Amino acid sequence: MSPQLRGIGFTGPQQQRGAIGLMAAVTLGMVLLFMLLVVDSGRLYLEQRKLQRVADMAVLEAVSRGGNCLTTPTTAQDYANQNAKINNFTPGDDQHISAVCGTLKTNDDQIRVFTENKDSSDAIRVIATTTVPTSVAGGLWSLFSKDGFNTKTNLTASAVGATPGPTLAQLSIRTTLLKVDTAKSLLLNDLFTKLLGGNVNISALGWEGLAKADINLLQYLNQLAIVLNVTAGDYTKLLATDATVTQLIQAAIKAAEINGATADIVTNLGQLKLAALNKVPLKVGDLLKLQTGTTSAGLDANVQLMQILQAFIQVSNKNNVLSASLPLNLPGVASITTQIKIIEPPQFSAIGNPALAKAAPLGENKIFVRTAQIRTLITIELGKLSLVTGLLNAVNGILSPITNLVTGLLCGLGLCSESVDVILLPPPISIYVNIDTGGASSYLVDYNCAPDNKSLTAHSESSIANIKVGKITNPAAVFTSKDLVSMTPLPLVDIGTRCFLCERKPFGGGGIALTVNSYVAQRTPQDLLFTKAYAPTNLKQKPAELHIKPTGDIIASLKNTLSGAVAGAECNTVIELKPEHHAA
């Protein structure tokens, strides 16, 4: 039998009282310590929050009152101090508040960064500092630091405020004279083939899709910045960067995909990209005009995809003259040649501050748009064919009474020794027809952005074409200048005088010349008022559209132009009664 083991057993409750009391004391101490830390941390949090509120209110005050840093002391600092005192934050030994001016720019990580610049007041940064009693945790930590115990803790709060973005207005222009006719896709393919340099073969449905598609301007510029390796958000540099048509179309493809374009649209854009053999560099700023300092919010608007395609394709050909032969079967016409050049690229969209534009509608900050101006020169070479013979017979028939009259008058004056000699200018005769088309422009002159009464007034003018017919001394110089082409009347008939033993005097008795200088369907300048049912929409929404109404019928205008050609010939028919004088 084993002996009884001593020291093994359970003690009673009275033996456990000391252990429970010790654990309770330790637990209570821990609770009190954590509660102290919570209260102390809460105190510091509230102090920091209070200080942040002071900084926020101060920067709002400085920005809203238009503070700047151009003077000493700066108005930005004065406004910040005044607001801080209102919020029971009096600058002194323990409390400080400072305000500096600068700019806000977006970095490569798409984060806005404040940059100090006393010459700019686009943004203001306010820094507030104060000292508060050190927290318990901070005090304990400072006991073991090399600097020793510190009873004060410094708090700092910073706030950056930027001036509200200016009111923005956008004008866009497009012509409805030559609407995209999808039923004539072959004609469109031929046109874009000549403009791009490569073969274009897009179906009628494909052209219709391109004509109806929209593209976001901001997304397009962002994609173009990637293609051209330009810093994101630096639109000023982007607009000044050279790009090829291929790069511009590539950016359009990316932006169209982001916009949710169909596969057919992307495919057709890809075909245009492959056809773009023209490597002439151009600037995006030639197509889109932005006021200096325009924010990215102002670019967040939609434009027609076809419109932007036409624009940079036209601009890429502004230094090229396209030639074509027209297969016209006209009696007596040896040849007809046509030369086309874009003398003024389009400015299809403009965005900016309407207040600056209103102050100087045609100044540096103008909001101005225009269509492309295209110059066409048609050269008609008249040969020795039936047309010339018929014209000679007709002129002789018309002038027979006139020559008899002139001869009779000369004889009545005792000048029978002189006779009238009529000569039709010998072929070949070159007749030049110059047509300047697309002269439409518009610019902002007034606006009102009140929410319940928004309006915008745009001064607009347009003319379908300016037609000139006559003689050009130097046809090669037609495309070297943007100025209107200078033409002289084209002499057709020389009514000369001849005397015994004297040389013939050309145009001694007058002559007939052809000249035309007319605007087809010209439209008087109009102030288009976008208001009420046509009130300007917000950016990125479908824009309000107004059309310049013609002052007359186009057919009637063409009729008047043709009548003007006849009248021009009549007005240049001069019968000079003094043979010693010349008349043309």
C-alpha positions, 0 to 999 in steps of 0.5 A, spaced: 500 500 500 502 506 497 504 511 502 499 518 502 502 523 498 502 530 501 502 537 498 497 535 492 490 537 492 486 543 491 486 549 495 480 552 498 477 559 496 481 563 501 487 561 499 486 564 492 483 571 494 490 574 493 491 572 486 484 574 484 485 581 487 492 582 484 489 580 477 483 585 478 488 590 479 492 589 473 486 589 469 483 595 472 490 598 471 490 596 463 483 599 462 485 605 465 491 606 461 488 604 455 482 609 456 487 614 458 490 613 451 484 613 447 482 620 451 489 623 450 489 621 442 482 623 441 484 630 444 490 630 439 485 628 433 480 634 435 486 639 436 488 637 429 481 637 426 480 644 429 487 646 426 485 643 419 478 647 419 482 653 421 486 652 414 480 650 410 476 656 412 482 661 411 484 658 404 477 659 402 477 666 404 483 668 401 481 664 394 474 667 394 476 674 395 481 674 390 488 674 394 495 674 391 502 675 392 504 681 388 504 686 394 508 686 401 504 684 405 500 679 400 493 680 400 492 672 400 496 673 407 492 678 410 485 675 408 488 668 411 489 672 418 483 675 418 479 669 417 483 665 422 482 670 427 474 670 426 475 662 428 478 664 434 485 662 431 490 668 433 497 668 430 502 669 435 508 665 439 504 659 439 500 659 433 502 661 426 498 661 419 502 663 412 499 663 405 503 662 399 501 663 392 502 658 386 499 653 381 496 646 381 498 642 375 497 634 374 503 630 374 505 623 371 501 619 376 494 624 375 495 627 382 495 635 382 501 638 385 502 645 388 508 649 385 509 655 389 509 661 384 508 668 387 507 671 380 501 667 380 494 666 384 491 660 380 492 657 387 493 658 394 496 654 400 495 655 407 499 652 412 497 653 420 501 651 426 500 650 433 502 647 439 498 643 444 500 639 451 504 633 449 500 626 450 501 621 455 504 616 449 508 622 446 511 624 453 513 616 455 516 616 448 520 622 449 523 620 456 527 615 452 529 620 446 535 623 446 532 630 446 529 628 453 522 630 455 518 635 451 511 638 454 509 641 447 507 637 441 507 641 434 501 640 430 501 642 422 495 643 417 495 644 410 490 646 405 490 648 398 485 652 394 484 654 387 480 659 383 474 656 380 474 655 373 472 660 368 466 660 365 467 656 358 464 656 351 465 652 345 463 654 338 463 649 332 462 650 325 461 645 319 458 646 312 451 643 310 453 645 303 456 638 301 453 633 306 456 626 306 452 622 301 452 615 302 449 613 296 456 616 292 461 612 296 465 611 290 466 619 289 468 619 297 473 613 296 476 617 290 476 624 294 479 621 300 484 616 295 487 623 292 487 626 299 490 621 303 495 618 297 493 611 298 487 607 296 480 608 300 475 603 299 469 604 304 462 602 303 456 606 303 454 604 310 461 605 312 461 612 310 454 613 313 457 610 320 463 615 320 458 621 318 454 619 324 459 617 330 461 622 335 468 622 339 470 625 345 475 631 344 478 630 351 479 622 350 482 624 343 487 629 346 489 624 351 490 618 346 494 623 342 498 625 347 500 617 348 501 617 341 506 623 340 509 621 347 507 628 350 506 629 358 499 627 360 495 634 361 500 638 358 495 640 352 499 647 350 505 643 348 500 637 345 497 643 340 504 645 338 507 638 337 507 636 330 503 630 328 502 626 321 495 624 319 497 617 321 498 618 328 492 623 328 488 617 325 491 612 330 489 616 336 482 617 333 481 609 333 483 609 340 478 614 342 473 611 338 474 605 342 473 608 348 467 611 346 464 605 344 464 605 337 462 599 333 467 594 330 465 597 323 467 604 325 474 602 327 475 597 321 474 603 317 478 608 321 484 603 320 483 603 312 483 610 312 490 610 317 493 605 312 491 609 306 494 615 309 501 616 305 502 623 306 507 624 311 507 632 312 507 634 319 501 638 322 500 641 328 493 640 332 493 647 334 491 648 326 485 645 327 483 646 335 483 653 338 484 653 346 485 659 350 491 659 354 489 656 361 483 652 358 482 646 363 481 639 361 474 640 363 473 645 358 475 639 353 470 634 355 466 635 349 463 631 343 465 633 336 463 629 330 468 624 328 467 625 320 468 633 322 475 632 325 477 627 320 476 632 314 479 637 318 486 634 319 486 631 312 484 638 309 490 641 313 495 636 311 494 638 304 494 645 305 501 646 301 499 641 296 495 643 289 491 637 287 490 637 279 485 633 275 482 633 268 475 633 267 472 629 261 467 634 258 465 634 251 464 641 249 464 643 241 471 647 240 474 646 247 481 643 247 482 641 254 479 643 261 484 642 267 482 643 274 487 645 280 484 645 287 488 647 293 486 648 301 488 655 302 485 656 309 485 650 313 479 649 317 478 651 325 472 647 326 472 648 334 474 653 339 473 653 347 475 659 351 473 664 357 467 667 353 468 673 358 475 674 355 472 673 348 467 678 349 472 684 351 475 683 344 471 678 339 477 678 334 483 679 339 488 674 342 482 670 346 477 670 341 473 664 340 473 663 333 471 658 328 471 657 320 470 652 315 476 650 310 477 655 304 478 651 298 480 655 291 479 652 285 482 654 278 479 652 272 483 653 265 479 652 259 483 652 252 479 654 246 482 651 240 481 652 232 474 649 232 467 650 230 466 654 237 471 659 235 468 660 228 461 660 230 463 666 235 467 670 229 460 669 225 456 671 231 460 677 233 461 679 225 453 679 225 453 683 231 458 688 230 456 690 222 451 695 224 456 698 229 462 698 224 457 702 219 455 707 224 462 708 226 464 709 219 459 713 218 461 718 224 468 718 222 466 720 215 461 725 218 467 728 221 471 728 215 475 722 217 474 717 212 481 716 211 480 711 217 476 705 217 474 700 222 477 693 223 474 688 227 479 682 229 476 676 233 482 675 238 486 668 235 486 662 238 488 659 242 484 663 247 485 661 255 479 663 259 480 662 267 475 661 272 477 661 279 472 659 285 473 660 292 469 656 296 467 655 304 468 662 306 464 661 313 466 664 319 463 665 326 465 668 333 463 669 339 460 677 341 456 676 347 453 671 352 449 670 358 450 664 363 445 665 368 442 658 369 435 660 367 436 664 361 443 662 358 444 665 351 450 666 346 451 670 340 455 669 335 457 673 329 456 669 323 457 670 315 458 665 309 458 665 302 457 659 298 462 661 293 466 667 289 466 666 282 471 670 277 472 669 270 477 673 266 484 673 264 490 671 269 497 674 267 501 669 272 496 663 273 502 659 277 501 665 283 494 663 284 495 658 289 501 662 293 497 667 296 490 667 300 488 674 298 483 674 292 485 672 285 486 678 281 483 678 274 483 682 268 477 682 263 479 677 257 479 681 251 475 677 245 473 682 240 478 688 238 475 694 234 481 697 231 482 703 226 486 703 220 488 709 216 492 710 209 499 709 210 498 708 218 499 702 223 493 699 225 490 702 232 488 696 236 482 697 240 481 704 237 474 703 236 473 699 242 472 692 244 468 686 247 471 683 253 469 678 258 469 678 266 465 676 272 466 677 279 460 675 283 458 671 290 454 666 289 448 665 294 452 670 298 449 671 305 449 678 309 453 677 316 448 675 321 448 675 329 446 668 331 442 668 338 442 661 341 437 662 347 430 659 349 429 653 345 436 653 342 439 655 349 447 653 349 447 646 352 452 644 357 459 641 355 459 634 353 451 634 351 449 635 344 450 642 342 445 647 340 445 648 332 443 654 328 444 655 321 445 661 317 439 663 313 441 665 305 438 672 303 436 669 297 435 663 293 441 659 290 438 658 283 436 665 283 443 667 285 447 663 280 442 666 274 444 673 277 451 670 276 450 668 269 447 675 267 453 678 270 457 675 265 453 678 260 452 684 263 460 684 264 461 683 256 456 689 255 459 694 259 466 692 256 463 694 249 466 701 248 465 705 242 470 710 242 468 716 237 475 719 237 480 714 233 486 717 237 484 714 243 484 707 246 478 704 249 478 697 252 
